[in-house]
Amino acid sequence: MAQDDPVVSAQWLHLHLGAPDVKVLDASWYMLVENRDPWEEYQVAHIPGALFFNIDGIVDQKTDLPHMLPSEEAFAAAVSALDIKNQDKVIVYDGKGFFSAPRVWWMFRVFGHNKVWVLDGGLPQWRASGFDLGSANPDDAVLKSKTANKAVERVYNGELTNTIAFKTEFQPHLYWTLEKVVHNVAAKNYQQVDARSKGRFDGVAPEPREGVRSGHIPGSKCVPFPEMFDGAPRLLSAEELRQKFQQAVHSMFIQEFLLTTLLLSVVDLA
């Protein structure tokens, strides 16, 4: 298992499940329109020994915007409450296969913990492999998950937290602010990628969040994230992923060429 590989298989996790330095997190989260409660689903069925990572709770509590990255201290406090140490290997999964788990994978990486992987195919692949599920909820597991949320609140309330054991090291190259994106729209130093559906990208499909405008950031290329997986869903190979991104670049080039040709034709007719 290499640190530059973002996923581990269900077979690998089954083989190493229960090792003292392997910590499993259920990071399930769903859109409101799906009418699913990740905490309730976790309590009904989860990978044995997994703790629940609350994406709605372990966030920046100084803003009304959803799911903004928490401070280093808040993240460290939450992770410490989940009994995760810097030497631990962290495996993250979600109930859809590949949806919210990569978000938590990124959070660990942006705070300097590279020993983190997403379970390839998530809970659906674990089920399909025939491995056992846990349904009992030990008081310790429930307490840790709730304590993690409380730890974040205490940090933002300015209360001293003496139980922070997890050490963070912020990686600024993995984090972009709104100001950096706005600058890049004009400078075009980096290629922006929009992982939403083509309909949302084009502004013809409604946004699932009320009050959010349709469309996309200028200069972005659309590479819908469901196209990154097979039907399991498991992550495509590196070569297949490379082809997907190359196709997106080629498609955008063709669109820009056709648009330019059309505009020149209009000018010529004028």
Salt bridges, closest charged atoms under 4 A:
ASP21 OD2 - LYS89 NZ 2.68
GLU34 OE1 - LYS96 NZ 2.95
GLU41 OE2 - ARG36 NE 2.81
ASP56 OD1 - HIS67 NE2 2.66
ASP83 OD1 - LYS85 NZ 2.94
ASP83 OD2 - LYS144 NZ 3.65
ASP88 OD2 - LYS23 NZ 2.82
ASP140 OD2 - LYS144 NZ 3.25
GLU153 OE1 - LYS150 NZ 3.93
ASP194 OD2 - ARG196 NH2 2.75
ASP202 OD2 - LYS198 NZ 2.59
GLU207 OE2 - ARG196 NH1 2.80
GLU207 OE1 - ARG200 NH2 2.70
ASP230 OD2 - ARG234 NE 3.60
GLU239 OE1 - ARG242 NH1 2.57
